[in-house]
Amino acid sequence: MNRLLLISCFLLTLSSITFSQGNLQFNEIKMITTQQTIPTGKVWKVLSAPYKNDIIGSAGAYNAANPGVEFVQSMLVNGDIVYVQAIRFFDGSWRNFAGPTCEFPLWLPEGTTLEAAIGVRFLSVIEFNVIP
């Protein structure tokens, strides 16, 4: 009986070590504007994407592919556009755009590239070390 209990405890300990994903340790706060790659052994938690003051309602944010969109906020994740927010001017009032948008927080693994894009001043990021 003791032998069976000892073997069970050993196997349980071994399985928890084998399948562990690691712990996260705070490293630093980042403000991302240009393209950056998440380093090996790190994960990023993207918290927010503050507006650029000069973009709201301006022609600089106009999207020619969809003329109904007057205001767009986006970021690039691995080179793909991820919309943070898009607004459509409709019947004299601002309405939410019916497209897919990102919800924060957004967790990104090592090796991912990230960059602020249209209408975003910077991306607010917390960097964590992955401790095995």
N, C-alpha and C positions, 0 to 999 in steps of 0.2 A: 504494500500500500504506500509506504513512504517513497519507494522507488518510482512508482507511478506519479505521485504528487511532484517529486523532484523533476522528472522528465517533462511533465506538463508545464511547470513553471519555467523551465529552460526554454521550451519551444515557444511559449507565450512571449518571453523576453526577446528571443531571437526574432520572432515575427514582427514585434513592435520596432525593433532596431532596423530591420530590413526595409520596412515600408514607411519609415519616418520621412516626412518631407522637410524637416528642419524647422528651426525657430527663426523669427525675424528680430533683428536688432536695429534700432534707429541709427542712421548714419548722418544724414544731413537734409536740409530743405533746399530745393532747387527752383529756379525760375527759368523755364525753358522757352527760348525764342527761336533759335536756329536748330537745325537737325542735330540730334545727339543720339548715340546708341547706348542702351543700358548695358553697363559692364557685366562681365562674368561674376557670378556670385552675389548679384544684387537684384532686387525687384523694386519697381517704382509704383507708388500709389498717386495717381493724378487726382487732385482734389477739385480744381476749378480752372476756368479759363476766362479771366476778366476781359470785359469789352475794351476795344480801342475807342477812345472818346470821339474821334473824328469819323467813325464809320457809320454810326446810327443814322439811317435815313439818307446816306450820301450815295452818290452815283458810283463811288469807288467800290461799294459792296454789291452793286447790281450784277445779277447773274444772267448773262445773255442766253444761256440754254433754257432758262425758265423765267421769262420776263415778269411774271407775277411776284417773284421773290425780290424784295427790296433790301433785306438785311440778312446777312449770313454770317455765322461764326463757325469756323472749322479748324481742325488740326489734321496733321498727316501722321498716320501710324503705319510704319513699314511702307511708306509711299502712297498709301490709300487714303482718300479723303474720308474723314469721320466728322459728321456734322455735330456740332455742339448745340446749335440753335439756328433756326431759320424762321423768318417772319414773312407773312404774305399780307400785302395791303388789299383788303377786300371790303367792298361796300362802305368806304369811308372810315373804317376802323382797322386796327391791327389784329390779325388772327394768327394763331400758330400754324406753321407749315405742316402739312400732312406727311412729311418724309421721316425716315428713321433718324433719330438723334441719340447721342451718347448720354448716359446717365453717370453721374459721379457718385462715389469714387470709382475710378477705373484702374484696375491692377494690371501691370504689364511685366512680363518676364524678361530675363537677361537676353540680350541680342536683338531686342526690339528697337526700331528707330522711332523717334518722336520729334515733332516740330509744330510750333504754332503756325497757323495759316491765316485765312481771311478773317478779319474782325476780332482777332485775339491779340491782346497786348503781350501776354506770356501765359505759360501753363504752370500752375502751382503744383509742385511735386514733392513728395517725401520719399527719400531713398532709404531702403533698408538693406542690411547685410543679411544673407541667408546663412545661418549658423547650423551646420549638420548636427 
